[in-house]
Amino acid sequence: MEVIARAFALAALLALPLQAGAAGQGEAADAPPAEALHFESVFDGYAPYVHQPVAPWRQSNDRVGEIGGWRTYAREAAQPEEKGAQGSTGHGAAHGHDHGAAQ
């Protein structure tokens, strides 16, 4: 008898989600259609890697010396970032030099 009671209770518990799903069917059918979703890919505007020629190391070292050496880079790093600066690293045209890149 106890086994039958447990089986009946289990069957009733398993039937509850089915009953709840059936009750919500009418409400979903009466609701207005949802707005169309808009998808924007993160790859829109993606720029692939472009190889940049590398200057000879002696020329690059001479250029760093002309700029003022490592002290100039340290001074730039110690300065607070300007509002509206390009990127979070502060690299870009605002530096006033090209890091020895060939142009």
C-alpha positions in Angstrom: 0.0 0.0 0.0 2.8 2.4 0.9 4.5 1.7 -2.4 1.3 2.6 -4.3 0.9 5.8 -2.4 4.5 6.8 -3.1 4.1 6.0 -6.8 0.9 8.0 -7.0 2.6 11.0 -5.2 5.6 10.8 -7.6 3.3 10.7 -10.6 1.4 13.8 -9.3 4.6 15.7 -8.8 5.8 14.8 -12.3 2.5 16.0 -13.8 2.7 19.5 -12.3 5.2 20.9 -14.8 3.1 19.6 -17.7 0.0 21.2 -16.2 1.8 24.5 -15.6 3.1 24.6 -19.2 -0.4 23.9 -20.6 -1.9 26.7 -18.6 0.6 29.3 -20.0 -0.1 28.3 -23.6 -3.3 30.5 -23.9 -1.6 33.6 -22.4 1.3 33.4 -24.9 -1.0 33.1 -27.8 -2.9 36.2 -26.8 0.3 38.3 -26.4 1.3 40.7 -29.2 4.2 39.6 -31.3 7.6 40.6 -30.0 9.7 43.2 -31.7 12.2 42.1 -34.3 15.7 41.5 -32.8 18.6 43.5 -34.0 22.0 41.7 -34.4 25.2 43.6 -34.7 28.3 41.4 -35.1 31.4 42.2 -33.1 33.4 41.6 -36.3 31.7 44.5 -38.2 34.5 47.0 -38.8 37.2 44.5 -38.0 40.6 45.5 -39.5 42.9 42.5 -40.2 46.6 42.6 -39.3 48.7 44.6 -41.7 52.4 43.9 -41.7 54.5 47.0 -41.0 58.1 47.1 -42.1 60.6 47.2 -39.3 63.5 49.7 -39.3 67.1 48.4 -38.7 67.8 48.3 -35.0 70.7 50.7 -35.1 68.5 53.3 -36.8 65.8 52.7 -34.2 68.3 53.1 -31.3 69.6 56.4 -32.9 66.0 57.6 -33.2 65.3 56.9 -29.5 68.5 58.8 -28.6 67.3 61.8 -30.7 64.0 61.8 -28.9 65.7 61.8 -25.5 66.1 58.1 -24.6 64.3 56.1 -22.0 63.9 59.2 -19.8 61.5 60.7 -22.3 59.4 57.6 -22.3 59.4 57.5 -18.5 58.4 61.2 -18.3 55.5 60.5 -20.7 54.4 57.5 -18.6 54.4 59.6 -15.5 52.2 62.3 -16.9 48.4 62.1 -16.3 46.4 61.1 -19.3 44.5 63.8 -21.1 40.8 63.6 -21.4 39.8 62.3 -24.8 43.2 60.7 -25.3 43.3 57.9 -27.9 42.9 54.5 -26.2 43.7 53.6 -22.6 47.4 53.2 -23.2 48.0 56.7 -24.4 49.7 55.7 -27.6 49.0 57.6 -30.7 49.5 60.9 -32.4 49.4 62.7 -29.1 52.9 61.6 -28.2 54.6 63.7 -30.8 57.0 61.0 -32.0 56.7 57.8 -34.0 58.7 55.2 -31.9 61.1 54.8 -34.9 58.5 53.3 -37.2 59.4 53.6 -40.9 57.1 55.9 -42.8 
